């Protein structure tokens, strides 16, 4: 790759699959369960986390040498909290109905373990560019799972994707509904997100035996 | 870490500096986005009021507002009159929908006559709707609603919302199956006294066929939210009773 050295590229590609924050490190599960009933909410949540992770990792990395070690966790929290409030305000201003839907979960990005985890484990010890790549990589790894789960839950639960009726109309019985297909309301409930994440973990580990722990 | 960053003085100074920088940044963001956010809240109120009187884009099972692009236009078209009732006196006020019910309720604690009661009068297909905004407490936080009634205080439509009720339980007050149950319910009993609508766990009428029993079926697992909604309907809508009595005389 011309733009990125091999090592840098690994920072982005690793969290996408073999070191995925959700399926391998099992971080950030709570938001993955809560907001994935619709694809749109998953995408917005992913973008919000992408922004917070990318910028947050750079900020922490830039000030890593001047952060007093006694209060470093508080400093990290302040940085995340400030970024999350900015995201929240921007959503309220430009995507109001969506921000109501995501409601508390935007605020809960602060508690998303992926973010604090990457600050502590990576940004505190590496330069801004590497930290930026690490942040983006981990946020993308989170996003991939969110979008996959959101895709299946919306498709099977509501028969729509991003609000479009891709499977036909359940009331007028067109498309697949004409042959007796029904939406599975269970898909819309949080437990199904856990099961979908479980299936992803299963598929991933059966394809890559190295990931299986004894 | 070097020794410099370990000293107490440095730590305190760093903390102070950080708070000032972050505070300034957030204050700037909040101040510059405030007009857009206020506008969104206003549009949402218009959408809620229109929803209650049946101007919405509902399909079979979900609740959908009219889009924000057309909300102000439709609001002007369907809402023919906005009035404010204060201490028995009725005045017309074109910005009654902007009245903050939370603040009015706080004012009424000292002196009930200080509370302004907004009421929106809408016309659709030859029918007149009287839409009242009400507000109360659920389990975790505020719940509020817009109730559309006819001149006999029979509910014609309702929109419920909440700030932080439990998802899947109390939060279901804003689902169609709950809100639609209120349509046709009488707020007065057969003698014309105000009774409100109870969210009942034992009304033996889960399909809500009896519209004059002053009861709708509760949501399982949302007792306190339901009680809050009942209490809100009783306390806030009863204030409008004199207006409706006057209207019919």
Interface residues (C-beta under 8 A of the other chain):
Chain A: X34 X65 X66 X67 X68 X69 X70 X71 X74 X75 X78 X79 X82 X85 X86 X89 X90 X92 X93 X94 X96 X103 X104 X170 X171 X189 X190
Chain B: X1 X5 X6 X10 X11 X14 X15 X18 X19 X22 X25 X26 X29 X30 X33 X36 X37 X40 X43 X44 X59 X60 X68 X164 X167 X168
